[in-house]
Amino acid sequence: MSAEGKGKLLKIYLNENARYEDKPLYEAITQKVLGMGIAGSMVFRGFEGSGFCCVSCRTHGLGMTISKCQPMVIEFVDTEEKLNAAVPIVKQMLKSGAMIMQDVDILFNQA
């Protein structure tokens, strides 16, 4: 998607330790959705979070993970049609977590 204009943002909340088959869930979801031709994605690791995958996820110390999980967010940006096609696939892969979709104005998008 190199065009500017209206689009959608799909956000997926999960924890770092979640797995799908033989790989980390965030990696499996990203590969699967990008394989569907979605324009772009970004994966973020959080310092602290709650409510999406467990009671509390937290990083302690100088970059050291002491908790059993660390929160993560995957973001995909594209058209509503393309992201709606990805939603049922991602739902099937998620055992816990959350997904939201938001309207976005794409102001610049060039690789």
NORQUIZI-V236633 format. One record per pair of residues at least 6 apart in sequence whose ideal C-beta (glycine too) atoms are under 6 Angstrom apart, sorted by sequence separation. I is the first residue (numbers start at 1). J is the second residue. If there is no record, write none. Layout:
# NORQUIZI-V236633
i=I j=J
i=I j=J
This chain:
# NORQUIZI-V236633
i=19 j=25
i=50 j=56
i=59 j=65
i=60 j=66
i=18 j=25
i=20 j=28
i=49 j=57
i=58 j=67
i=48 j=58
i=57 j=67
i=14 j=25
i=30 j=41
i=47 j=59
i=57 j=69
i=57 j=70
i=57 j=71
i=54 j=69
i=26 j=43
i=49 j=71
i=45 j=70
i=46 j=71
i=45 j=72
i=44 j=73
i=43 j=74
i=42 j=75
i=41 j=76
i=40 j=77
i=1 j=39
i=15 j=53
i=38 j=76
i=39 j=77
i=13 j=52
i=14 j=53
i=39 j=78
i=38 j=78
i=15 j=57
i=33 j=76
i=53 j=96
i=38 j=82
i=53 j=97
i=29 j=74
i=52 j=97
i=26 j=72
i=52 j=98
i=26 j=74
i=36 j=86
i=17 j=69
i=16 j=69
i=33 j=86
i=15 j=69
i=16 j=70
i=16 j=72
i=14 j=72
i=13 j=73
i=29 j=90
i=11 j=73
i=12 j=74
i=11 j=75
i=29 j=93
i=10 j=76
i=9 j=77
i=7 j=77
i=8 j=80
i=10 j=83
i=20 j=93
i=8 j=83
i=1 j=78
i=14 j=97
i=13 j=97
i=13 j=98
i=12 j=99
i=11 j=100
i=10 j=101
i=8 j=101
i=9 j=102
i=9 j=104
i=7 j=104
i=7 j=106
i=5 j=106
i=4 j=106
i=2 j=109
